[in-house]
Amino acid sequence: MSDGSGVNVGEWLRGTGTDAEIVISSRVRLARNITGFPLKAHLSEEDAAILCDHLRARIESVDVGARLRHTSLPALDEVQRLVLVERRLISLEHANAEGERAVLHDASGSLALMLNEEDHLRIQVLASGQALRDTFQRALTVEKALGTVLDFAFHERFGYLTSCPTNVGTGMRVSVMLHLPALVISKQIDKVFNSVAKMNLAVRGFYGEGTKALSDLYQISNQVTLGKTPDTLLDDVARVLPRIVSFERELRTQMLASDRVVVEDRVFRALGVLRNVRLISSEEAFDLLSVLRMGVHLGIVPDLDIQTVNRIFVISQPGHLQAAHGAKSLEPKERDILRARAIRGLLGAL
């Protein structure tokens, strides 16, 4: 989804929807394997290629509610694959794996079908803001359509069979991406994480399991699926979400009420650096953008809209930055110079 500036921000960073100032996006992912093929870890190179062709042909034979673009990952270079990761269309593992694998996705990035990721097929639906029920319904509709042409591996007792035991059952991962700067600033974030863990939910970084948070963005999702229904998994996340959103909002309000000038200073320092910087790493840019994002939502920077912040976030990512300059790879200093120039260009248009 292009916002008119030439930057494809994608559905996950559209910036609209329920609670969008805190709930960046909602995601439902369904893991499925195909009867008659070994699980991914045991697929030969030849079988992986056959499976990809099998899946693509059948996916393209049914109506999934959107026009899909097919991309073979081995045909891309490292930067091109990184762009897909940054757009949240594929996982890091999918990008860095070996062998035949692919993704089919719609133009907005709200629907992605990953072929030969950890499982044979992963159906992913993304939506801006808090939209767990809507994303689930769309994922279910797509899964039902594909089920008419694909034979999913299913056990009457255990449910859908997956490569990872924690996904057996529904094969469903429910997650939300949250922006929690006030919790980080007030050092309350660990308290929230500990509470979430007690509810059998996982807190992950920006790119998922084993990664760290960027720009104070965190993912919260279910940990296991076996023995739980889809409704239960949705309820598990939906039940805790309002509490976290409320806590973050309260802390932002308290910070403003207790010392508004300190909050404003933090926000305008971030804006000042970004408007004048000549050399900036992605990590520093993301830290400053987190503060700026909060400032926009608090009304501290009335002349700046959240769509501009989102565009800056997208172009600051290494893959997008290098792709925009037609380079397969750039040295870190080159990226930092180009990133600073691109950020100044967007903020200078205010």
N, C-alpha and C positions, 0 to 999 in steps of 0.2 A: 504494500500500500504506500504509494508516494503521496506526500502531503503538499505537493505543488512546488517544492523547492528542489526536486530532483533526488531527495533523500528518501529511501524506502525504509520507513521506521518499522513497518510490520504491525500486525494486529496486537501483539503483546505489549507494544509501547505506544499504542494509539492515544492514551491519556484520557479516555472517557469511560463512563460507566459508573456503577454503584461503588462508592468509597474509593474512587480512583486516585485520590491524593495519597492513599496509603496502600491500597490493594492494586498493585500495578497490573496484574493479570491473573487469570484463572486457567488451569490446565487439567485436562483429563486424558490419560494415556492408557490404551488397552494393548496388552501383549498377547499375541497369538502365534501359534505354530501350526504347520501344515502336516496333516497325516500323510505318511508315506515318505517323508524326508527326515534324515537324522537332525537332531538339534544342532544349532549353529556351531558349537564347539567341535562337532564331529563331521561337519560337512567338508567334503573334498572340494578342491577348486572347481572341478567340473560340475559337481552337484550344486555348488553355490551359484554358478552361472545359470544352470538349468532352472533352479528355483527362482532366481530373479526374473527370468523370462516368463516362467509359469505365473508368477504373481502379477507382473506387469500386464500380461495379456488378459488376465481375468479381471483385474482392477479396472482396466480401460474398457471392459465389456459391459460394465454396469454403471448406473447413474448414482453417484455419491453426493449429488447436490452441488457440485462445483467442477469447473474445468481444471484439470490437473496438468502440471508440467513435470515431465520425467527427467531426472538428472542422474547419470551414472557417476558415482563418486570417484572411481579409479580414473575417469576421464578428466578430472579436475586437478589443478595444482594445489599446493598446500594453502595458499592464500584464498583461493576460490572456495575450498572446503571450509576454511575458517569463517568466511562470510556467512555461510549457511548455519554454522554454529552460533554466530553472533545474532543472526536473525531468529534463532531458536527453532530452526527447521530440522536440525539433526543434533545428536549429542556429540560431545567430544570423542567418546569411544567410537561412535560411528564414523567420525571424520578420520580418526587415526588408525582404524583397523586395516586389515589386509584383505585381499580377495574381492570378488564381485559383490557389490552392494549399491543401493540406490535410494533415492527419495522421490516421491511424487507429492507435489504440494500445489495449493491454489495461489492465486496472485496476491492475496492479502496476508498469507502466512498463517491463517487461522486453522487450516487443515494440512497436516503432513502425514504421509504414510511412509515409514522407514522400512526398507527391505534389507534383510540380513543385518540387522543391528544385533543386539544380544539374542533376540528372538527373530524368527523368520519375518514377522510383520509386527510393526508397532503403529497403532492408530493414535494420532495425537490431535487434539482439538484445543485451540487457544482462544481466549477472549479477553479483551481489555476490561479491567475492573473486577468486581466481585460478581461472577456469573457461573458458579459451579454447576448449578442445575441445568442451565442452558448448554454448557459445554458437554455435560454428561449426555443429555438428550441427543445432541448432534453426533457425539461419538457412537452412541448406541445405534442411531439411524444408519451411520456409515457401516458399522460392524454388521448390522442385519443385511444390508445390501450386499456386502462382500461375502457374507455367509451363504448366499444363494449360489455362489460360483466357486467358493473355497471350502475345503473340508478341514475345519479347525480341530486340532488335537484336544480331545475332551475325555475326562474320566468321570463316571457317574458319582464316584465318592469324592474325588479330589477337585473336580472342576477342570478349568482350562490348564493344560500342562505347559509349563514354561521352563526356560533354561535355569533361572534362579529360583530356588525353593521358596523364597519369600514372596514371589509373585504368583505362585500356584493358587488356584481358586478362581477368583474373578479376573486375575491378570491385570488388575486395574490400579493405576496410580493417580491419586487426586492431589493436586498441589496448587498453592497460591504463591505469587511473588509479592513480597511486602517491602515497602520502603519505611524503615524504622530509625530515622536519625535521632529523634528525641530520646528513644530508649538507649541508643548508643551513647549519646552525649551525657545523659544522666546516670550512665553505668547501671541501668536496670535490665539490660538485654539478657544477661546470664540468668537472671531471675525468671524471665519469661521462658527462656529456653529450657530451664529445668522443669518448669510447670508443664510445658508442652511434651517433654520427654515422658513424664509420668502418665500422660494420656496416650502413650504408644504412638506418638507422632514424631517425625524426624525433622530436624532443622538442617538445611543444606545451604551451601554457598551459591553463588550466581550461576555456575555451570552445573550444579547438581552435586552428587555425592563425591566427597573428597576434595571439593574446591572451597575457596574462601569467598566471603562476601565482597562485592564491589559496589561502591556508591551506597553503602548501607542497605543493599538489597539482599533479602533472605528468602529462601524457599521453605515452606512448611508443607509436609505431605504425610500420608499414611506410610507405615513401615511394612506391614504384612497384609496379605489379602485372604489367606487361607482361613476358612471358617466364618468369613464375613460376607454379607450381601453388599451389592453396590450402594444401596441406600444407606447402610450402616457406615460404609467408608465415606460417603459424602457427608453424612451427619457428623462423623468424627471430626472432620476438618471444619465444617460449617459451624459446629458448636463452639469451638475455641476461637474462631476468627473474630467475632464481634468483641470479645474481651480484649484481644490484642489491639484491634483498631481503636477501641475506646481508650485503652491505656495510652497509646501513642498520642491520640488527640488531646487527652488530659494533660500529658506532659508538655506538649507544645503550648497549650494555653497557659499552663503554669509558668513556663519559661518566659513567655511574653509578659505575664502579669508581674512576675517577681523582678525582672530586670530587662525591660524591653530594649534598652540601648545596647546591652551585651548581645542579644540575639540579632538586632539590626546590624551591629558592627561585624558579627560573624558572617552574615549574609552579604553585606556590601564589600567586605574584604574579599570574599570569594568572587563576587562579580567583578571587582576591580582587577584582581589577578587575571581572571579569564579574559577580560577585555584588553589587557595590555601585555600579556605573556608572550615571550618570543621562543620559549623552549619549555615543553611540558610533557611529562610521561603520562601514559594512560591512567596509572594509579592515582597520580596527583589530580588529574582532570576529573576522575570519578569522585574523589573525595570532595572537591570543590563543587561539583555538580549536585552532589547529595544535599549540601547546605543550600545551594541556590534553589533546588527543587522545593525544599521545605519553605524557603523564603517566598517563593512565588505563591504557594498554596496558603501561606499566612497573610498574603496581601502586602508584604513588605516591599516587593518590587512590582508595582502595578503596571509598569510599561513592558514587562516581560511575560510572555505566555508560556505555558507548560509545553506546548508543541515545539517551541524553539529549544527549550532545555532538552527535550527528547531527541531532536535532530542533532544537537551537539553531542549527546551521549552516543548516538549511532556512529557519527563520523569520527569520534574519538577512539573507537575500537580498532585494534591493529589490522584486522582483516579488511574492514571497510576503508580504512585510511589508505592502505596499500593498493587495494583494488581501484580506488578513485584516482590514483595516480598511475595506473597501468603498470604497476610493478609486481613481479612475482614475490620479491622480498626486498625490504629496505633495512638498512642499519638502524639501531635504536635511536641514534641522534637524528638521523634523517626523519624518522617518524615523529620524533618530538618537535622538530621544527615545523613540519607540515601540519601536525595536529594543532599547534599554537596558531598558525596562520589561518587554518580553517575555522577555528573557534572565534578568532577575532573577526573574521569575515561575517559570521552569523550574528554575533553580538553587536558589531558595528552598524548593522542594518536597523537597529532599534530607533 
